[in-house]
């Protein structure tokens, strides 16, 4: 799973955690990410009560009456809210609650006052310059590919990391990748219906370079291969927890790890890349129903901007036509081949206009030379004028003498 202490819990036969894992992934069809999130809550609670012997020992102590779960959880929540946001606290509490429920530990939850969800300041989309800086400090080709795939598709990190090579069509179009996302564990999909999105030319080129790197190291890429596998177990995807740790490292190297006003979360958390993608789509004039489909957004209740998935089923070509509008706005680190073609076409049109103007200027210059030559043939020089005046003067003098 990519989280060492959790792997140790499972490998060391911590039955209370295994039981929670089976319940989440079995009956609830949950993901490894959910297991990790809940386990984070359990670990934080155990650290608070200073119990270092593991989850199973804690469950045993509760059954023996050595630990009062209701009282300790109530105190833990007060401590938790001093360190994390109310939203994160509620998720951690949910993890502890699920852990105790599946292990039949009674808790007087009605006696515990749950934290009220506090609305936080609105997320801001990062600037393109900030993303360029982040990519500069993302030293691994894998991390660059993850960031570019996220910024060009609008996918959530859990969904992106769950994708396999077979989910992506690199040949349907020459320059972009068609990504088909089917409902599966680890994928947050509204309505549990499949949808498509795309990777930009820049993301495509970077991922293919990463794929080549893996193949040179001896990895055999198949349709079942994860786009971004775990470092130690290639048959498993990289966990969201692992990449969030890596994302924070990149932010710190880039000098962009500032926290929000409350100091409980980072201003540029990974999810804001979705907001950047949405902003780019709006700037490019992409129809809202298309980019909301790519991002699995409901799109609100406005009929002008929302089409229900039951009848919003345009062909790939229609999706691709809308997506191509945003391609020039998605380039971050480098100018991709397709973006270069778009720029070259624009420059070609400009060059054609310049050539036409230059030809017109040359034509006018030729006409100007011809006109000067004609004028020179009909106009007298100053010497000719002086000679003519002298002749007139002599004629006048001769006329007076006669």
C-alpha positions in Angstrom: 0.0 0.0 0.0 3.0 2.3 0.3 2.5 3.2 3.9 5.1 1.4 6.0 3.5 1.4 9.4 0.2 0.2 7.9 1.9 -2.6 6.0 3.6 -3.6 9.2 0.2 -3.7 10.9 -1.2 -6.0 8.2 1.9 -8.2 8.0 2.1 -8.5 11.8 -1.4 -10.0 11.8 -3.2 -7.0 13.5 -6.5 -8.7 13.1 -8.6 -5.7 14.2 -7.2 -3.7 11.2 -7.5 -6.6 8.8 -11.1 -7.0 9.8 -11.7 -3.3 9.1 -9.9 -3.6 5.8 -12.0 -6.6 4.7 -15.2 -4.8 5.7 -14.3 -1.7 3.8 -13.1 -3.4 0.6 -15.5 -6.3 0.7 -19.0 -5.3 1.6 -18.6 -1.5 1.0 -16.5 -2.0 -2.2 -14.1 0.7 -0.8 -10.5 1.4 -1.9 -7.1 1.1 -0.4 -7.2 4.9 0.0 -10.2 4.6 2.3 -8.4 1.9 4.4 -5.4 4.2 4.6 -7.4 7.2 5.6 -9.2 5.3 8.4 -6.0 3.7 9.5 -4.4 7.2 9.9 -7.3 8.0 12.3 -6.7 4.8 14.3 -2.9 5.5 14.5 -3.5 9.1 15.6 -5.9 8.0 18.3 -3.4 5.3 19.6 -0.6 7.9 19.7 -2.9 10.2 21.7 -3.6 7.5 24.4 0.1 6.6 24.2 -0.5 2.9 23.4 2.4 1.6 21.4 1.5 -2.1 21.4 -0.7 -1.9 18.3 -4.4 -1.9 17.5 -5.1 -5.4 18.7 -3.8 -4.7 22.1 -5.9 -1.5 22.3 -9.0 -3.6 21.4 -8.1 -6.1 24.1 -7.6 -3.4 26.7 -11.0 -1.9 25.9 -12.6 -5.3 26.3 -10.9 -5.8 29.6 -12.1 -2.3 30.8 -8.5 -0.9 31.0 -9.3 1.8 28.4 -12.6 3.8 28.3 -13.1 4.3 24.6 -15.9 6.9 25.1 -13.8 9.1 27.4 -10.6 8.8 25.5 -12.2 9.5 22.1 -13.9 12.6 23.5 -10.5 13.9 24.8 -8.8 12.9 21.6 -11.2 14.9 19.5 -10.3 18.1 21.4 -6.7 17.5 20.8 -7.2 16.6 17.2 -9.0 19.8 16.4 -6.0 21.8 17.5 -3.9 20.1 14.8 -6.1 19.5 11.8 -9.1 21.0 10.1 -12.6 19.9 11.2 -13.1 18.1 7.9 -10.0 16.0 8.4 -10.9 15.4 12.0 -14.3 14.0 11.0 -12.6 11.6 8.6 -10.2 10.4 11.3 -13.0 10.0 13.8 -14.9 8.0 11.1 -11.9 5.7 10.9 -11.8 5.0 14.6 -15.6 4.5 14.7 -15.4 1.9 11.9 -12.5 0.2 13.5 -14.3 -0.2 16.8 -17.6 -1.1 15.2 -16.2 -4.0 13.2 -14.4 -5.2 16.3 -17.6 -5.0 18.5 -16.3 -2.4 20.9 -19.3 -0.5 22.4 -18.9 3.3 22.4 -21.4 5.9 23.7 -21.3 7.9 20.5 -24.3 10.0 21.6 -22.3 11.3 24.5 -19.5 12.5 22.2 -19.9 15.9 20.6 -18.8 15.7 17.0 -16.9 18.6 15.5 -19.0 20.9 13.3 -17.8 21.1 9.7 -16.3 24.5 9.1 -16.3 25.9 5.6 -12.7 26.8 4.6 -11.5 29.5 2.3 -12.1 28.9 -1.3 -9.3 27.0 -3.1 -7.4 29.0 -5.6 -6.0 27.6 -8.8 -2.2 27.7 -9.1 -0.7 30.0 -11.6 1.0 28.5 -14.7 4.3 29.9 -13.4 3.8 28.1 -10.1 3.2 24.8 -11.9 6.2 25.4 -14.1 8.3 25.8 -10.9 6.7 22.7 -9.4 7.6 20.7 -12.5 11.2 22.0 -12.3 11.6 20.6 -8.8 9.8 17.3 -9.6 13.0 15.5 -10.3 11.6 12.1 -11.1 10.1 11.6 -14.6 7.3 9.7 -12.9 6.3 12.7 -10.8 6.4 15.0 -13.8 4.1 12.6 -15.7 1.6 12.4 -12.8 1.4 16.2 -12.5 1.0 16.7 -16.2 -1.6 14.0 -16.6 -3.6 15.5 -13.7 -3.4 19.1 -15.0 -4.5 18.0 -18.5 -7.4 15.7 -17.5 -9.0 17.0 -14.4 -8.8 13.6 -12.8 -8.7 13.1 -9.0 -5.4 11.7 -7.7 -7.0 8.4 -6.6 -8.6 7.8 -10.0 -5.4 8.8 -11.8 -3.3 6.4 -9.8 -5.7 3.5 -10.3 -5.5 3.7 -14.1 -3.9 0.9 -16.1 -2.2 1.2 -19.5 -5.3 -0.6 -21.0 -7.5 2.3 -19.8 -5.6 4.7 -22.1 -5.8 4.7 -25.9 -2.6 6.3 -27.3 -3.4 5.7 -31.0 -7.1 6.7 -31.5 -5.8 10.3 -32.1 -2.3 11.2 -33.1 -1.6 13.8 -30.4 -3.8 13.2 -27.4 -4.6 10.2 -25.2 -8.2 9.0 -24.7 -8.7 7.9 -21.2 -11.8 5.7 -20.4 -12.6 5.5 -16.7 -14.8 2.6 -15.6 -16.2 2.3 -12.0 -13.6 0.5 -9.9 -12.2 0.6 -6.4 -10.3 3.8 -5.7 -12.2 5.7 -8.3 -14.6 8.4 -7.2 -17.2 8.5 -10.0 -20.5 10.3 -9.7 -23.4 8.1 -10.6 -21.0 5.1 -10.9 -21.0 5.5 -14.7 -18.0 5.3 -17.0 -16.7 8.5 -18.5 -13.8 9.7 -20.7 -11.2 12.4 -20.5 -7.9 13.1 -22.2 -4.2 13.6 -21.6 -2.6 16.6 -23.4 0.2 16.2 -25.9 2.7 17.4 -23.2 1.4 14.8 -20.8 1.4 12.2 -23.5 5.0 12.8 -24.4 6.2 12.9 -20.8 4.3 9.7 -19.9 5.7 7.8 -22.9 9.2 8.9 -21.9 8.5 7.5 -18.4 7.1 4.3 -20.0 10.3 4.0 -22.1 12.4 4.4 -18.9 10.5 1.6 -17.2 10.9 -0.7 -20.2 14.6 0.0 -20.3 14.8 -1.2 -16.7 13.2 -4.5 -17.7 9.6 -4.0 -17.0 7.1 -5.6 -19.4 4.2 -3.2 -20.0 0.8 -4.8 -20.6 -2.8 -3.6 -20.6 -3.0 -4.6 -16.9 0.1 -2.6 -16.0 -0.7 0.4 -13.8 0.3 3.8 -15.2 2.0 4.6 -12.0 2.8 1.5 -10.0 4.0 1.2 -6.4 7.8 1.4 -6.2 8.2 -2.0 -4.5 5.2 -3.9 -6.0 4.6 -3.2 -9.6 1.4 -5.2 -9.5 -0.1 -2.5 -7.2 -0.8 1.1 -8.0 1.1 3.9 -6.1 -1.0 4.8 -3.1 -2.5 8.3 -2.8 -0.8 8.6 0.6 2.6 7.9 -0.9 2.1 10.5 -3.6 0.8 13.1 -1.2 4.0 12.8 0.7 6.0 13.1 -2.5 3.9 16.2 -3.6 4.7 17.9 -0.3 8.4 17.2 -0.8 8.2 18.8 -4.2 6.3 21.8 -2.9 9.0 22.3 -0.2 11.8 22.1 -2.7 10.0 24.6 -4.9 9.3 27.0 -2.0 5.6 26.7 -2.4 4.6 24.8 0.7 2.8 27.7 2.3 -0.2 26.9 4.4 -3.6 28.6 4.3 -4.6 31.3 6.8 -5.7 28.8 9.4 -2.4 26.9 9.1 -4.1 23.5 8.9 -3.7 22.7 5.2 -1.4 23.6 2.4 -2.5 26.2 0.0 -1.4 24.3 -3.1 -2.7 20.8 -2.2 -2.9 18.4 -5.1 -6.6 18.8 -5.6 -6.3 22.4 -6.8 -4.8 21.0 -10.1 -8.4 20.1 -10.9 -9.4 23.7 -10.4 -6.5 24.8 -12.7 -7.8 22.4 -15.4 -11.3 23.8 -15.1 -10.1 27.4 -15.3 -8.1 26.6 -18.4 -11.2 25.0 -20.0 -13.3 28.1 -19.2 -10.6 30.4 -20.7 -10.5 28.3 -23.9 -14.2 28.5 -24.3 -14.9 24.8 -23.9 -18.6 24.0 -23.5 -19.3 23.4 -19.8 -21.1 20.1 -20.3 -17.9 18.7 -21.9 -15.4 19.6 -19.2 -17.9 18.8 -16.4 -18.1 15.3 -18.0 -14.3 15.0 -18.1 -14.1 16.0 -14.4 -17.2 13.9 -13.4 -18.9 17.1 -12.1 -22.6 17.3 -11.9 -22.4 20.9 -13.2 -25.1 22.3 -11.0 -28.8 22.8 -11.8 -28.4 25.4 -14.5 -29.8 23.8 -17.8 -27.4 26.1 -19.8 -24.4 24.4 -18.3 -25.5 20.9 -17.3 -26.5 17.9 -19.4 -27.5 14.8 -17.6 -25.2 11.8 -18.3 -28.2 9.8 -19.5 -28.3 11.8 -22.8 -25.0 13.6 -22.9 -23.2 11.0 -25.1 -21.4 12.7 -27.9 -18.9 10.8 -30.0 -15.2 10.8 -29.3 -14.6 13.1 -32.2 -16.9 15.7 -30.6 -15.1 15.4 -27.3 -11.8 15.6 -29.0 -12.9 18.8 -30.9 -13.8 20.5 -27.7 -10.6 19.3 -25.9 -8.4 20.6 -28.7 -9.7 24.1 -27.8 -7.9 23.9 -24.5 -4.6 22.3 -25.6 -2.7 25.5 -26.1 -3.8 26.6 -22.6 -2.5 23.5 -21.0 1.1 23.7 -21.9 3.2 24.3 -18.8 6.8 23.1 -18.9 7.5 22.8 -22.6 5.9 23.5 -25.9 4.5 20.2 -27.0 4.6 19.0 -30.6 0.9 19.7 -31.1 1.1 23.1 -29.4 4.1 23.8 -31.6 2.0 22.9 -34.7 -0.7 25.2 -33.6 1.9 28.0 -33.1 3.5 27.1 -36.4 0.1 27.4 -38.2 -0.5 30.7 -36.6 3.0 31.9 -37.6 2.5 30.5 -41.1 -0.7 32.6 -41.5 1.2 35.6 -40.3 4.1 35.0 -42.6 1.6 34.6 -45.5 0.2 38.0 -44.6 3.6 39.5 -44.4 4.6 38.1 -47.8 1.5 39.5 -49.4 2.3 42.9 -47.9 5.9 42.7 -49.0 4.8 41.8 -52.6 2.4 44.8 -52.5 5.2 47.1 -51.3 7.5 45.8 -54.1 4.8 46.4 -56.7 4.3 50.0 -55.4 8.0 50.6 -55.5 8.2 49.5 -59.1 5.4 51.8 -60.0 7.1 54.6 -58.2 10.3 54.1 -60.2 8.3 54.1 -63.4 6.5 57.2 -62.5 9.8 59.0 -61.7 11.2 57.9 -65.0 8.2 59.3 -66.8 8.4 62.5 -64.9 12.1 62.8 -65.6 11.3 62.5 -69.3 8.9 65.4 -69.3 10.4 67.8 -66.8 13.4 70.3 -67.5 16.5 70.3 -65.5 17.7 73.6 -63.8 20.5 74.0 -66.4 17.9 73.6 -69.2 15.7 76.2 -67.6 18.7 78.7 -67.3 19.7 78.2 -70.9 16.1 78.8 -71.9 15.9 82.0 -69.9 19.1 83.3 -71.5 17.8 82.6 -74.9 14.5 84.5 -74.1 16.6 87.4 -72.7 18.7 87.6 -76.0 15.5 87.5 -78.1 14.0 90.3 -76.1 17.2 92.4 -76.5 17.3 91.8 -80.3 13.7 92.8 -80.6 14.4 96.2 -78.8 17.3 97.0 -81.1 15.1 96.5 -84.2 
